[in-house]
């Protein structure tokens, strides 16, 4: 976060300098304004980010035109930030507009267009319309497979997104089938220790859990914890999430002694890393006490 704050200060100075030298309606000033809005995104000041992105979009319409590629990208960026802020209907409205304009500006099969199609699917999902999200994610996956090939990293991202859509609709068996495919391909393409591969392995464990297949969930969860500990370190937040998930699975298999030991370990580490009042720390404390009471 310290690095992001420093970047924010630098981008503020760049924007203010260009505004003073060139005025507001200059493309270089507009670029600096866009960069500044992203910096506010990065420090999670989303309201300020939206203010600046709204301004950047309006200026881009004025300097270029509503259908200019730069303006369409600005619109898409604005939609993403509305989504982060939880204003899902507004995000859908802007993403739909951006998608149609990108189809016109770049073509339906351009990566920029497919990115916005995926963003639109996410917006529908966040708004609770998982069926519509599924339809759009199927389309995104089919187009990505056609353009880049079945084994391309971007195609595998689209397939993982599709697995998530089935998961959210409660079709865990279909989600498991697709997640297994993503994991196997990522192992071949990226290697077992790549972050995306480990994410897919974690998704496998979670999906097995949803299916009530705790025995098959255990092996992926153990492997995820081992790899994250090795790659990220013992007390990285992602490692602690993996440790907590492992404890939960072990508890469902009836081994409350081991589950308590692991969850207590997660709790103590989270106290050090996140603080006692963090929701994840408090969750670990509550679960540890629950497992202890069953010993």
PyMOL commands that set and color helices and strands:
alter all, ss='L'
color gray80, all
select helices_A, chain A and resi 2-22+27-42+46-63+69-84+88-106+111-126+130-148+153-168+172-190+195-210+214-232+237-252+256-273+279-293
alter helices_A, ss='H'
color red, helices_A
deselect
rebuild
show_as cartoon
